[in-house]
Amino acid sequence: MLFSSQRPVLSGKYLISPLIKALENGWYASSVSIRSGSGSATTDRVVRLTRLFRDCGEAADYARREGLQWIGAGSAPGKAAFA
């Protein structure tokens, strides 16, 4: 089962969307979608992360932080807004 995280984050021209997958053993795996552009010029990169989590929220927070770090925004307050 694949869950979309509660809230994507808008940072500059990027939309960061954590994607969480519940595994059969009760753990959660995370990926993050990093999207930019619009219409036919939209680019979406999905990065699969390797850490596993016992809590869905922790997995989503980790994916969100990694996505922000990937675009160079870090996780500092004021640099990103929830969409």
Secondary structure, DSSP 8 states (H G I E B T S, - for coil): -EEE-S--EEETTEEEEEEEEE-TTS-EEEEEEEEE--GGG-EEEEEEEEEEESSHHHHHHHHHHHHHHHTT-TT-TTS-EE-
